[in-house]
Amino acid sequence: MKPLISINLCCYNSEKYLRETLESVAGQTYENWELVIVNDGSTDSTESIIFEFRDKGHPVTYHYQQNRGLQFSRNKAIELSRGDYLAFFDHDDILMPDMLERQLAAFDEETILVYGNFITKEMTSGKEYMPFDPDREFHYGRVAEELCKKNFIWLETVLARTEAVHRLGEAFDPHLRIADDIDFLLRLSLTGNFKFTRNVTFLYRMHPENLTTSRRHYFVHDYSYMLQKYRDIISRRMLRDLARQYLLTVRLDLNQAGFRVFPFLRLGFNVKHILISFILPLFGERNILEIKADLMKPVNYLRSIFSRSNKPME
């Protein structure tokens, strides 16, 4: 029998995007799934949209609670899940039809988590782009050291073994305000092997209501908390890399407030961070992923020319 995949979906006032998200779940080519929905105290028509979907015969486990926050909702969804594997989606994501099937096929006996790529769509401009280059930015095996340097795994691309997640205890730390997924992935990466696929797994619809957009200033708090949390768990080098991520969030906050400073020298000279300090003010309010994608266009173009010129003559 094919393994059961529990799709965890947490909602709060999600009526604007939820129907399309649910339709993308129903359209999966892999059929042995259950949808575990936690409604975190929505006051709009979210619940009626969920009931409408469930009444069509789809396998839905539904839980309503008073508003407690995303971390509590995610932990509740895991508690209610019966599947061998867990997937995590937000109420405004659109899954690619073969997401579950292709991610599941990538597992081997040593792998506890498979992640992939995604497409970001700016809902205001309609612009679409892929923020990561898998060949350069993705890693496999024990990836904790790389995750301390940079967050390259989006939770919504992930398929994870349920037993591995359960071994963490409380999967999503309620003390974190927005980086609970980063913390979850780092803790899980310390326990086993990760694997990536180059597959585009979902469409990330970027809009002003996104938590990563509306609450990005919380990253400073969360990285500060994580530095204390991991100081006796990970190596000094990994902690130093995590501190650099913390300082980058400070830099982003200062940039939004109109300050042009670069507090990176304290942790050692880093050319990339110094350049970021001068480049970011030029882009105003644009999202960091979009900025990165635009900056990489000429680099990728030059790489493609170089790779063609170095191909052996036939």
ChimeraX commands (.cxc) that place a marker at each C-alpha (Angstrom):
marker #1 position 0.00,0.00,0.00 radius 0.5
marker #1 position 1.25,3.47,-0.83 radius 0.5
marker #1 position 2.30,5.55,2.20 radius 0.5
marker #1 position -0.14,8.13,3.51 radius 0.5
marker #1 position 0.93,11.78,3.25 radius 0.5
marker #1 position -0.54,14.24,5.76 radius 0.5
marker #1 position -0.79,17.72,4.27 radius 0.5
marker #1 position -0.79,20.28,7.08 radius 0.5
marker #1 position -2.61,23.52,6.29 radius 0.5
marker #1 position -3.00,26.31,8.85 radius 0.5
marker #1 position -5.49,29.09,8.20 radius 0.5
marker #1 position -6.37,32.50,9.56 radius 0.5
marker #1 position -8.83,34.73,7.68 radius 0.5
marker #1 position -7.88,33.00,4.45 radius 0.5
marker #1 position -10.97,33.48,2.27 radius 0.5
marker #1 position -9.15,35.50,-0.42 radius 0.5
marker #1 position -6.80,32.70,-1.55 radius 0.5
marker #1 position -7.98,29.50,0.13 radius 0.5
marker #1 position -10.17,28.04,-2.63 radius 0.5
marker #1 position -7.32,27.95,-5.15 radius 0.5
marker #1 position -5.03,26.38,-2.56 radius 0.5
marker #1 position -7.56,23.64,-1.80 radius 0.5
marker #1 position -8.12,22.98,-5.51 radius 0.5
marker #1 position -4.37,22.49,-5.98 radius 0.5
marker #1 position -4.39,19.89,-3.18 radius 0.5
marker #1 position -7.30,18.06,-4.77 radius 0.5
marker #1 position -5.46,18.05,-8.10 radius 0.5
marker #1 position -2.45,16.06,-6.86 radius 0.5
marker #1 position -1.39,13.12,-9.03 radius 0.5
marker #1 position -0.52,11.23,-5.83 radius 0.5
marker #1 position -3.84,10.18,-4.36 radius 0.5
marker #1 position -3.13,8.71,-0.91 radius 0.5
marker #1 position -3.19,11.89,1.14 radius 0.5
marker #1 position -5.14,13.48,3.97 radius 0.5
marker #1 position -5.56,17.19,4.52 radius 0.5
marker #1 position -5.21,18.33,8.14 radius 0.5
marker #1 position -6.55,21.86,8.52 radius 0.5
marker #1 position -6.21,24.00,11.64 radius 0.5
marker #1 position -8.34,27.13,11.62 radius 0.5
marker #1 position -6.66,29.57,13.99 radius 0.5
marker #1 position -9.73,31.60,14.93 radius 0.5
marker #1 position -10.74,32.98,11.53 radius 0.5
marker #1 position -13.57,35.53,11.54 radius 0.5
marker #1 position -14.28,35.54,7.78 radius 0.5
marker #1 position -15.71,32.81,5.54 radius 0.5
marker #1 position -12.65,30.52,5.88 radius 0.5
marker #1 position -14.59,27.81,7.73 radius 0.5
marker #1 position -17.42,27.65,5.19 radius 0.5
marker #1 position -14.88,27.31,2.34 radius 0.5
marker #1 position -13.25,24.41,4.20 radius 0.5
marker #1 position -16.61,22.71,4.83 radius 0.5
marker #1 position -17.52,23.16,1.17 radius 0.5
marker #1 position -14.28,21.39,0.19 radius 0.5
marker #1 position -14.78,18.61,2.77 radius 0.5
marker #1 position -18.38,18.04,1.65 radius 0.5
marker #1 position -17.10,17.14,-1.82 radius 0.5
marker #1 position -15.71,13.95,-0.29 radius 0.5
marker #1 position -12.08,14.97,0.17 radius 0.5
marker #1 position -10.25,13.44,3.17 radius 0.5
marker #1 position -10.14,16.38,5.59 radius 0.5
marker #1 position -9.39,16.46,9.32 radius 0.5
marker #1 position -10.57,19.83,10.63 radius 0.5
marker #1 position -9.78,21.57,13.90 radius 0.5
marker #1 position -10.96,25.01,15.01 radius 0.5
marker #1 position -9.25,26.88,17.84 radius 0.5
marker #1 position -9.17,30.33,19.32 radius 0.5
marker #1 position -6.39,32.40,17.78 radius 0.5
marker #1 position -3.04,31.24,19.18 radius 0.5
marker #1 position -0.60,31.86,16.35 radius 0.5
marker #1 position 0.99,29.90,13.54 radius 0.5
marker #1 position 3.47,27.95,15.68 radius 0.5
marker #1 position 0.74,26.48,17.89 radius 0.5
marker #1 position -1.38,25.75,14.80 radius 0.5
marker #1 position 1.45,23.88,13.09 radius 0.5
marker #1 position 2.12,21.78,16.17 radius 0.5
marker #1 position -1.59,20.95,16.46 radius 0.5
marker #1 position -1.71,19.89,12.81 radius 0.5
marker #1 position 1.23,17.53,13.37 radius 0.5
marker #1 position -0.53,16.08,16.41 radius 0.5
marker #1 position -3.66,15.35,14.33 radius 0.5
marker #1 position -1.75,13.85,11.39 radius 0.5
marker #1 position -1.89,10.11,10.74 radius 0.5
marker #1 position 0.42,9.94,7.73 radius 0.5
marker #1 position 3.85,8.41,7.22 radius 0.5
marker #1 position 5.03,11.71,5.72 radius 0.5
marker #1 position 4.26,15.35,6.44 radius 0.5
marker #1 position 3.88,18.26,4.02 radius 0.5
marker #1 position 3.39,21.85,5.15 radius 0.5
marker #1 position 1.48,24.48,3.19 radius 0.5
marker #1 position 0.12,27.95,3.77 radius 0.5
marker #1 position -3.38,29.02,2.87 radius 0.5
marker #1 position -2.23,31.10,-0.12 radius 0.5
marker #1 position 0.11,28.57,-1.79 radius 0.5
marker #1 position -0.67,26.74,-5.03 radius 0.5
marker #1 position 0.83,23.26,-5.30 radius 0.5
marker #1 position 2.18,21.91,-8.54 radius 0.5
marker #1 position 0.07,18.85,-9.52 radius 0.5
marker #1 position 2.95,16.35,-9.15 radius 0.5
marker #1 position 4.49,17.87,-6.03 radius 0.5
marker #1 position 3.73,15.01,-3.63 radius 0.5
marker #1 position 4.46,12.28,-6.16 radius 0.5
marker #1 position 7.86,13.60,-7.22 radius 0.5
marker #1 position 9.07,14.54,-3.74 radius 0.5
marker #1 position 8.07,11.14,-2.34 radius 0.5
marker #1 position 9.86,9.33,-5.18 radius 0.5
marker #1 position 13.14,11.02,-4.20 radius 0.5
marker #1 position 13.33,9.37,-0.76 radius 0.5
marker #1 position 15.79,6.63,0.06 radius 0.5
marker #1 position 16.33,4.78,3.34 radius 0.5
marker #1 position 18.81,7.33,4.69 radius 0.5
marker #1 position 16.74,10.44,3.89 radius 0.5
marker #1 position 14.42,12.08,6.42 radius 0.5
marker #1 position 13.44,15.13,4.35 radius 0.5
marker #1 position 13.22,16.10,0.68 radius 0.5
marker #1 position 12.92,19.72,-0.43 radius 0.5
marker #1 position 12.73,21.48,-3.79 radius 0.5
marker #1 position 12.37,24.74,-5.65 radius 0.5
marker #1 position 9.41,27.09,-6.11 radius 0.5
marker #1 position 8.20,30.07,-8.09 radius 0.5
marker #1 position 7.48,33.43,-6.49 radius 0.5
marker #1 position 4.69,35.50,-8.00 radius 0.5
marker #1 position 4.39,39.18,-7.09 radius 0.5
marker #1 position 0.62,39.64,-6.86 radius 0.5
marker #1 position 0.83,43.41,-7.34 radius 0.5
marker #1 position 3.01,43.36,-10.48 radius 0.5
marker #1 position 2.38,39.83,-11.79 radius 0.5
marker #1 position 6.13,39.22,-12.01 radius 0.5
marker #1 position 7.29,35.62,-11.56 radius 0.5
marker #1 position 10.77,34.30,-10.76 radius 0.5
marker #1 position 12.60,31.40,-9.10 radius 0.5
marker #1 position 14.62,32.75,-6.16 radius 0.5
marker #1 position 17.04,29.82,-5.91 radius 0.5
marker #1 position 19.46,28.11,-8.29 radius 0.5
marker #1 position 19.54,24.46,-7.12 radius 0.5
marker #1 position 22.93,23.71,-8.68 radius 0.5
marker #1 position 24.61,26.46,-6.68 radius 0.5
marker #1 position 22.47,26.97,-3.60 radius 0.5
marker #1 position 20.97,23.59,-2.64 radius 0.5
marker #1 position 22.74,20.98,-0.52 radius 0.5
marker #1 position 22.14,17.36,0.45 radius 0.5
marker #1 position 23.13,15.06,3.30 radius 0.5
marker #1 position 23.80,16.71,6.66 radius 0.5
marker #1 position 23.01,20.32,5.76 radius 0.5
marker #1 position 23.01,21.98,9.20 radius 0.5
marker #1 position 26.28,23.84,8.58 radius 0.5
marker #1 position 24.95,25.26,5.31 radius 0.5
marker #1 position 21.62,26.24,6.90 radius 0.5
marker #1 position 23.49,28.28,9.50 radius 0.5
marker #1 position 25.04,30.26,6.66 radius 0.5
marker #1 position 21.85,30.78,4.68 radius 0.5
marker #1 position 18.23,29.66,4.67 radius 0.5
marker #1 position 17.79,27.93,1.30 radius 0.5
marker #1 position 14.87,25.63,2.18 radius 0.5
marker #1 position 11.29,26.87,1.97 radius 0.5
marker #1 position 9.06,24.85,4.30 radius 0.5
marker #1 position 6.32,24.55,1.69 radius 0.5
marker #1 position 8.63,22.58,-0.61 radius 0.5
marker #1 position 9.30,19.98,2.10 radius 0.5
marker #1 position 8.18,16.39,2.49 radius 0.5
marker #1 position 9.42,14.91,5.77 radius 0.5
marker #1 position 9.22,11.56,7.53 radius 0.5
marker #1 position 6.68,11.85,10.35 radius 0.5
marker #1 position 8.73,9.73,12.75 radius 0.5
marker #1 position 11.73,12.05,12.32 radius 0.5
marker #1 position 9.58,15.10,13.09 radius 0.5
marker #1 position 8.09,13.41,16.17 radius 0.5
marker #1 position 11.58,12.80,17.54 radius 0.5
marker #1 position 12.03,16.57,17.86 radius 0.5
marker #1 position 9.27,16.78,20.45 radius 0.5
marker #1 position 7.67,20.20,19.94 radius 0.5
marker #1 position 8.41,20.75,16.26 radius 0.5
marker #1 position 7.72,24.49,16.00 radius 0.5
marker #1 position 9.06,26.64,18.82 radius 0.5
marker #1 position 6.27,28.93,20.17 radius 0.5
marker #1 position 8.86,31.44,21.41 radius 0.5
marker #1 position 9.65,32.35,17.80 radius 0.5
marker #1 position 7.46,34.87,16.03 radius 0.5
marker #1 position 8.24,34.23,12.36 radius 0.5
marker #1 position 11.40,32.11,12.00 radius 0.5
marker #1 position 9.87,28.98,13.55 radius 0.5
marker #1 position 10.21,27.18,10.20 radius 0.5
marker #1 position 13.93,28.06,9.96 radius 0.5
marker #1 position 14.46,26.77,13.49 radius 0.5
marker #1 position 12.47,23.59,12.73 radius 0.5
marker #1 position 14.53,22.82,9.64 radius 0.5
marker #1 position 17.82,23.48,11.42 radius 0.5
marker #1 position 16.92,21.21,14.35 radius 0.5
marker #1 position 15.74,18.47,11.99 radius 0.5
marker #1 position 18.90,18.77,9.87 radius 0.5
marker #1 position 20.97,17.96,12.95 radius 0.5
marker #1 position 19.28,14.53,13.16 radius 0.5
marker #1 position 19.51,13.11,9.63 radius 0.5
marker #1 position 20.07,13.46,5.90 radius 0.5
marker #1 position 18.26,15.90,3.64 radius 0.5
marker #1 position 17.88,15.54,-0.10 radius 0.5
marker #1 position 16.76,18.01,-2.76 radius 0.5
marker #1 position 15.08,17.82,-6.12 radius 0.5
marker #1 position 15.17,20.47,-8.82 radius 0.5
marker #1 position 11.40,20.24,-9.12 radius 0.5
marker #1 position 9.24,23.35,-8.86 radius 0.5
marker #1 position 6.91,22.28,-6.06 radius 0.5
marker #1 position 4.57,25.23,-5.56 radius 0.5
marker #1 position 3.70,28.80,-6.45 radius 0.5
marker #1 position 4.36,31.29,-3.67 radius 0.5
marker #1 position 1.98,34.21,-4.02 radius 0.5
marker #1 position 3.67,37.25,-2.53 radius 0.5
marker #1 position 1.31,39.94,-1.27 radius 0.5
marker #1 position 1.24,42.51,1.56 radius 0.5
marker #1 position -0.60,40.10,3.89 radius 0.5
marker #1 position 2.21,37.50,3.83 radius 0.5
marker #1 position 3.75,37.02,7.25 radius 0.5
marker #1 position 7.25,37.22,5.75 radius 0.5
marker #1 position 6.29,40.60,4.29 radius 0.5
marker #1 position 4.19,42.13,7.06 radius 0.5
marker #1 position 6.24,40.86,10.03 radius 0.5
marker #1 position 9.78,40.66,8.71 radius 0.5
marker #1 position 11.02,42.93,11.53 radius 0.5
marker #1 position 10.46,39.96,13.88 radius 0.5
marker #1 position 13.44,38.18,12.31 radius 0.5
marker #1 position 15.78,40.28,14.48 radius 0.5
marker #1 position 14.09,39.00,17.63 radius 0.5
marker #1 position 14.02,35.42,16.40 radius 0.5
marker #1 position 17.66,35.19,15.31 radius 0.5
marker #1 position 18.70,36.74,18.63 radius 0.5
marker #1 position 16.69,34.06,20.43 radius 0.5
marker #1 position 18.15,31.29,18.24 radius 0.5
marker #1 position 21.72,32.40,18.98 radius 0.5
marker #1 position 21.04,31.78,22.65 radius 0.5
marker #1 position 19.16,28.56,21.98 radius 0.5
marker #1 position 21.96,26.97,19.93 radius 0.5
marker #1 position 25.04,28.31,21.71 radius 0.5
marker #1 position 25.70,24.98,23.46 radius 0.5
marker #1 position 24.28,22.75,20.70 radius 0.5
marker #1 position 26.16,23.64,17.52 radius 0.5
marker #1 position 29.82,24.37,16.81 radius 0.5
marker #1 position 31.36,27.80,17.25 radius 0.5
marker #1 position 31.75,28.15,13.49 radius 0.5
marker #1 position 28.08,27.36,12.89 radius 0.5
marker #1 position 27.09,29.81,15.61 radius 0.5
marker #1 position 29.23,32.47,13.95 radius 0.5
marker #1 position 27.46,31.88,10.62 radius 0.5
marker #1 position 24.09,32.09,12.35 radius 0.5
marker #1 position 25.19,35.39,13.89 radius 0.5
marker #1 position 25.91,36.72,10.40 radius 0.5
marker #1 position 22.32,35.92,9.44 radius 0.5
marker #1 position 21.20,37.81,12.53 radius 0.5
marker #1 position 23.26,40.84,11.52 radius 0.5
marker #1 position 21.80,40.74,8.02 radius 0.5
marker #1 position 18.29,40.99,9.51 radius 0.5
marker #1 position 19.48,43.94,11.59 radius 0.5
marker #1 position 20.85,45.53,8.41 radius 0.5
marker #1 position 17.52,45.06,6.63 radius 0.5
marker #1 position 15.65,46.65,9.53 radius 0.5
marker #1 position 18.05,49.60,9.64 radius 0.5
marker #1 position 17.71,50.03,5.89 radius 0.5
marker #1 position 13.92,50.23,6.23 radius 0.5
marker #1 position 14.41,52.93,8.88 radius 0.5
marker #1 position 16.63,54.93,6.52 radius 0.5
marker #1 position 20.04,54.13,8.02 radius 0.5
marker #1 position 23.02,53.25,5.83 radius 0.5
marker #1 position 25.30,51.21,8.05 radius 0.5
marker #1 position 26.97,47.81,7.86 radius 0.5
marker #1 position 27.52,46.13,11.25 radius 0.5
marker #1 position 29.25,43.09,9.73 radius 0.5
marker #1 position 32.87,43.99,10.50 radius 0.5
marker #1 position 32.49,42.89,14.10 radius 0.5
marker #1 position 32.27,39.26,12.97 radius 0.5
marker #1 position 35.04,39.51,10.41 radius 0.5
marker #1 position 35.33,41.10,6.99 radius 0.5
marker #1 position 32.84,39.66,4.51 radius 0.5
marker #1 position 32.83,41.19,1.04 radius 0.5
marker #1 position 29.33,39.93,0.20 radius 0.5
marker #1 position 27.80,41.55,3.28 radius 0.5
marker #1 position 29.56,44.85,2.69 radius 0.5
marker #1 position 28.28,44.94,-0.89 radius 0.5
marker #1 position 24.76,44.12,0.30 radius 0.5
marker #1 position 24.93,47.07,2.71 radius 0.5
marker #1 position 25.51,49.48,-0.20 radius 0.5
marker #1 position 23.22,47.79,-2.74 radius 0.5
marker #1 position 20.07,47.37,-0.64 radius 0.5
marker #1 position 19.21,51.09,-0.33 radius 0.5
marker #1 position 19.05,51.31,-4.12 radius 0.5
marker #1 position 16.10,48.91,-4.22 radius 0.5
marker #1 position 13.78,50.67,-1.79 radius 0.5
marker #1 position 10.87,48.52,-0.64 radius 0.5
marker #1 position 11.43,45.55,-2.96 radius 0.5
marker #1 position 11.52,42.06,-1.51 radius 0.5
marker #1 position 14.96,40.54,-0.81 radius 0.5
marker #1 position 14.22,37.45,-2.95 radius 0.5
marker #1 position 13.29,39.60,-5.93 radius 0.5
marker #1 position 16.41,41.72,-5.47 radius 0.5
marker #1 position 18.55,38.59,-5.37 radius 0.5
marker #1 position 16.92,37.18,-8.51 radius 0.5
marker #1 position 17.53,40.41,-10.43 radius 0.5
marker #1 position 21.14,40.69,-9.29 radius 0.5
marker #1 position 21.86,37.12,-10.38 radius 0.5
marker #1 position 20.57,37.58,-13.95 radius 0.5
marker #1 position 23.82,39.02,-15.40 radius 0.5
marker #1 position 25.89,36.55,-13.38 radius 0.5
marker #1 position 23.92,33.59,-14.69 radius 0.5
marker #1 position 24.15,34.96,-18.23 radius 0.5
marker #1 position 27.94,35.19,-18.01 radius 0.5
marker #1 position 28.08,31.69,-16.52 radius 0.5
marker #1 position 26.07,30.29,-19.43 radius 0.5
marker #1 position 28.43,31.93,-21.96 radius 0.5
marker #1 position 31.48,30.62,-20.11 radius 0.5
marker #1 position 30.10,27.09,-19.89 radius 0.5
marker #1 position 29.34,27.05,-23.64 radius 0.5
marker #1 position 32.80,28.32,-24.49 radius 0.5
marker #1 position 34.42,25.55,-22.43 radius 0.5
marker #1 position 32.48,22.69,-23.98 radius 0.5
marker #1 position 34.79,20.32,-25.93 radius 0.5
marker #1 position 34.58,20.43,-29.72 radius 0.5
marker #1 position 32.72,17.49,-31.26 radius 0.5
marker link #1:1,2 radius 0.2
marker link #1:2,3 radius 0.2
marker link #1:3,4 radius 0.2
marker link #1:4,5 radius 0.2
marker link #1:5,6 radius 0.2
marker link #1:6,7 radius 0.2
marker link #1:7,8 radius 0.2
marker link #1:8,9 radius 0.2
marker link #1:9,10 radius 0.2
marker link #1:10,11 radius 0.2
marker link #1:11,12 radius 0.2
marker link #1:12,13 radius 0.2
marker link #1:13,14 radius 0.2
marker link #1:14,15 radius 0.2
marker link #1:15,16 radius 0.2
marker link #1:16,17 radius 0.2
marker link #1:17,18 radius 0.2
marker link #1:18,19 radius 0.2
marker link #1:19,20 radius 0.2
marker link #1:20,21 radius 0.2
marker link #1:21,22 radius 0.2
marker link #1:22,23 radius 0.2
marker link #1:23,24 radius 0.2
marker link #1:24,25 radius 0.2
marker link #1:25,26 radius 0.2
marker link #1:26,27 radius 0.2
marker link #1:27,28 radius 0.2
marker link #1:28,29 radius 0.2
marker link #1:29,30 radius 0.2
marker link #1:30,31 radius 0.2
marker link #1:31,32 radius 0.2
marker link #1:32,33 radius 0.2
marker link #1:33,34 radius 0.2
marker link #1:34,35 radius 0.2
marker link #1:35,36 radius 0.2
marker link #1:36,37 radius 0.2
marker link #1:37,38 radius 0.2
marker link #1:38,39 radius 0.2
marker link #1:39,40 radius 0.2
marker link #1:40,41 radius 0.2
marker link #1:41,42 radius 0.2
marker link #1:42,43 radius 0.2
marker link #1:43,44 radius 0.2
marker link #1:44,45 radius 0.2
marker link #1:45,46 radius 0.2
marker link #1:46,47 radius 0.2
marker link #1:47,48 radius 0.2
marker link #1:48,49 radius 0.2
marker link #1:49,50 radius 0.2
marker link #1:50,51 radius 0.2
marker link #1:51,52 radius 0.2
marker link #1:52,53 radius 0.2
marker link #1:53,54 radius 0.2
marker link #1:54,55 radius 0.2
marker link #1:55,56 radius 0.2
marker link #1:56,57 radius 0.2
marker link #1:57,58 radius 0.2
marker link #1:58,59 radius 0.2
marker link #1:59,60 radius 0.2
marker link #1:60,61 radius 0.2
marker link #1:61,62 radius 0.2
marker link #1:62,63 radius 0.2
marker link #1:63,64 radius 0.2
marker link #1:64,65 radius 0.2
marker link #1:65,66 radius 0.2
marker link #1:66,67 radius 0.2
marker link #1:67,68 radius 0.2
marker link #1:68,69 radius 0.2
marker link #1:69,70 radius 0.2
marker link #1:70,71 radius 0.2
marker link #1:71,72 radius 0.2
marker link #1:72,73 radius 0.2
marker link #1:73,74 radius 0.2
marker link #1:74,75 radius 0.2
marker link #1:75,76 radius 0.2
marker link #1:76,77 radius 0.2
marker link #1:77,78 radius 0.2
marker link #1:78,79 radius 0.2
marker link #1:79,80 radius 0.2
marker link #1:80,81 radius 0.2
marker link #1:81,82 radius 0.2
marker link #1:82,83 radius 0.2
marker link #1:83,84 radius 0.2
marker link #1:84,85 radius 0.2
marker link #1:85,86 radius 0.2
marker link #1:86,87 radius 0.2
marker link #1:87,88 radius 0.2
marker link #1:88,89 radius 0.2
marker link #1:89,90 radius 0.2
marker link #1:90,91 radius 0.2
marker link #1:91,92 radius 0.2
marker link #1:92,93 radius 0.2
marker link #1:93,94 radius 0.2
marker link #1:94,95 radius 0.2
marker link #1:95,96 radius 0.2
marker link #1:96,97 radius 0.2
marker link #1:97,98 radius 0.2
marker link #1:98,99 radius 0.2
marker link #1:99,100 radius 0.2
marker link #1:100,101 radius 0.2
marker link #1:101,102 radius 0.2
marker link #1:102,103 radius 0.2
marker link #1:103,104 radius 0.2
marker link #1:104,105 radius 0.2
marker link #1:105,106 radius 0.2
marker link #1:106,107 radius 0.2
marker link #1:107,108 radius 0.2
marker link #1:108,109 radius 0.2
marker link #1:109,110 radius 0.2
marker link #1:110,111 radius 0.2
marker link #1:111,112 radius 0.2
marker link #1:112,113 radius 0.2
marker link #1:113,114 radius 0.2
marker link #1:114,115 radius 0.2
marker link #1:115,116 radius 0.2
marker link #1:116,117 radius 0.2
marker link #1:117,118 radius 0.2
marker link #1:118,119 radius 0.2
marker link #1:119,120 radius 0.2
marker link #1:120,121 radius 0.2
marker link #1:121,122 radius 0.2
marker link #1:122,123 radius 0.2
marker link #1:123,124 radius 0.2
marker link #1:124,125 radius 0.2
marker link #1:125,126 radius 0.2
marker link #1:126,127 radius 0.2
marker link #1:127,128 radius 0.2
marker link #1:128,129 radius 0.2
marker link #1:129,130 radius 0.2
marker link #1:130,131 radius 0.2
marker link #1:131,132 radius 0.2
marker link #1:132,133 radius 0.2
marker link #1:133,134 radius 0.2
marker link #1:134,135 radius 0.2
marker link #1:135,136 radius 0.2
marker link #1:136,137 radius 0.2
marker link #1:137,138 radius 0.2
marker link #1:138,139 radius 0.2
marker link #1:139,140 radius 0.2
marker link #1:140,141 radius 0.2
marker link #1:141,142 radius 0.2
marker link #1:142,143 radius 0.2
marker link #1:143,144 radius 0.2
marker link #1:144,145 radius 0.2
marker link #1:145,146 radius 0.2
marker link #1:146,147 radius 0.2
marker link #1:147,148 radius 0.2
marker link #1:148,149 radius 0.2
marker link #1:149,150 radius 0.2
marker link #1:150,151 radius 0.2
marker link #1:151,152 radius 0.2
marker link #1:152,153 radius 0.2
marker link #1:153,154 radius 0.2
marker link #1:154,155 radius 0.2
marker link #1:155,156 radius 0.2
marker link #1:156,157 radius 0.2
marker link #1:157,158 radius 0.2
marker link #1:158,159 radius 0.2
marker link #1:159,160 radius 0.2
marker link #1:160,161 radius 0.2
marker link #1:161,162 radius 0.2
marker link #1:162,163 radius 0.2
marker link #1:163,164 radius 0.2
marker link #1:164,165 radius 0.2
marker link #1:165,166 radius 0.2
marker link #1:166,167 radius 0.2
marker link #1:167,168 radius 0.2
marker link #1:168,169 radius 0.2
marker link #1:169,170 radius 0.2
marker link #1:170,171 radius 0.2
marker link #1:171,172 radius 0.2
marker link #1:172,173 radius 0.2
marker link #1:173,174 radius 0.2
marker link #1:174,175 radius 0.2
marker link #1:175,176 radius 0.2
marker link #1:176,177 radius 0.2
marker link #1:177,178 radius 0.2
marker link #1:178,179 radius 0.2
marker link #1:179,180 radius 0.2
marker link #1:180,181 radius 0.2
marker link #1:181,182 radius 0.2
marker link #1:182,183 radius 0.2
marker link #1:183,184 radius 0.2
marker link #1:184,185 radius 0.2
marker link #1:185,186 radius 0.2
marker link #1:186,187 radius 0.2
marker link #1:187,188 radius 0.2
marker link #1:188,189 radius 0.2
marker link #1:189,190 radius 0.2
marker link #1:190,191 radius 0.2
marker link #1:191,192 radius 0.2
marker link #1:192,193 radius 0.2
marker link #1:193,194 radius 0.2
marker link #1:194,195 radius 0.2
marker link #1:195,196 radius 0.2
marker link #1:196,197 radius 0.2
marker link #1:197,198 radius 0.2
marker link #1:198,199 radius 0.2
marker link #1:199,200 radius 0.2
marker link #1:200,201 radius 0.2
marker link #1:201,202 radius 0.2
marker link #1:202,203 radius 0.2
marker link #1:203,204 radius 0.2
marker link #1:204,205 radius 0.2
marker link #1:205,206 radius 0.2
marker link #1:206,207 radius 0.2
marker link #1:207,208 radius 0.2
marker link #1:208,209 radius 0.2
marker link #1:209,210 radius 0.2
marker link #1:210,211 radius 0.2
marker link #1:211,212 radius 0.2
marker link #1:212,213 radius 0.2
marker link #1:213,214 radius 0.2
marker link #1:214,215 radius 0.2
marker link #1:215,216 radius 0.2
marker link #1:216,217 radius 0.2
marker link #1:217,218 radius 0.2
marker link #1:218,219 radius 0.2
marker link #1:219,220 radius 0.2
marker link #1:220,221 radius 0.2
marker link #1:221,222 radius 0.2
marker link #1:222,223 radius 0.2
marker link #1:223,224 radius 0.2
marker link #1:224,225 radius 0.2
marker link #1:225,226 radius 0.2
marker link #1:226,227 radius 0.2
marker link #1:227,228 radius 0.2
marker link #1:228,229 radius 0.2
marker link #1:229,230 radius 0.2
marker link #1:230,231 radius 0.2
marker link #1:231,232 radius 0.2
marker link #1:232,233 radius 0.2
marker link #1:233,234 radius 0.2
marker link #1:234,235 radius 0.2
marker link #1:235,236 radius 0.2
marker link #1:236,237 radius 0.2
marker link #1:237,238 radius 0.2
marker link #1:238,239 radius 0.2
marker link #1:239,240 radius 0.2
marker link #1:240,241 radius 0.2
marker link #1:241,242 radius 0.2
marker link #1:242,243 radius 0.2
marker link #1:243,244 radius 0.2
marker link #1:244,245 radius 0.2
marker link #1:245,246 radius 0.2
marker link #1:246,247 radius 0.2
marker link #1:247,248 radius 0.2
marker link #1:248,249 radius 0.2
marker link #1:249,250 radius 0.2
marker link #1:250,251 radius 0.2
marker link #1:251,252 radius 0.2
marker link #1:252,253 radius 0.2
marker link #1:253,254 radius 0.2
marker link #1:254,255 radius 0.2
marker link #1:255,256 radius 0.2
marker link #1:256,257 radius 0.2
marker link #1:257,258 radius 0.2
marker link #1:258,259 radius 0.2
marker link #1:259,260 radius 0.2
marker link #1:260,261 radius 0.2
marker link #1:261,262 radius 0.2
marker link #1:262,263 radius 0.2
marker link #1:263,264 radius 0.2
marker link #1:264,265 radius 0.2
marker link #1:265,266 radius 0.2
marker link #1:266,267 radius 0.2
marker link #1:267,268 radius 0.2
marker link #1:268,269 radius 0.2
marker link #1:269,270 radius 0.2
marker link #1:270,271 radius 0.2
marker link #1:271,272 radius 0.2
marker link #1:272,273 radius 0.2
marker link #1:273,274 radius 0.2
marker link #1:274,275 radius 0.2
marker link #1:275,276 radius 0.2
marker link #1:276,277 radius 0.2
marker link #1:277,278 radius 0.2
marker link #1:278,279 radius 0.2
marker link #1:279,280 radius 0.2
marker link #1:280,281 radius 0.2
marker link #1:281,282 radius 0.2
marker link #1:282,283 radius 0.2
marker link #1:283,284 radius 0.2
marker link #1:284,285 radius 0.2
marker link #1:285,286 radius 0.2
marker link #1:286,287 radius 0.2
marker link #1:287,288 radius 0.2
marker link #1:288,289 radius 0.2
marker link #1:289,290 radius 0.2
marker link #1:290,291 radius 0.2
marker link #1:291,292 radius 0.2
marker link #1:292,293 radius 0.2
marker link #1:293,294 radius 0.2
marker link #1:294,295 radius 0.2
marker link #1:295,296 radius 0.2
marker link #1:296,297 radius 0.2
marker link #1:297,298 radius 0.2
marker link #1:298,299 radius 0.2
marker link #1:299,300 radius 0.2
marker link #1:300,301 radius 0.2
marker link #1:301,302 radius 0.2
marker link #1:302,303 radius 0.2
marker link #1:303,304 radius 0.2
marker link #1:304,305 radius 0.2
marker link #1:305,306 radius 0.2
marker link #1:306,307 radius 0.2
marker link #1:307,308 radius 0.2
marker link #1:308,309 radius 0.2
marker link #1:309,310 radius 0.2
marker link #1:310,311 radius 0.2
marker link #1:311,312 radius 0.2
marker link #1:312,313 radius 0.2
marker link #1:313,314 radius 0.2
view
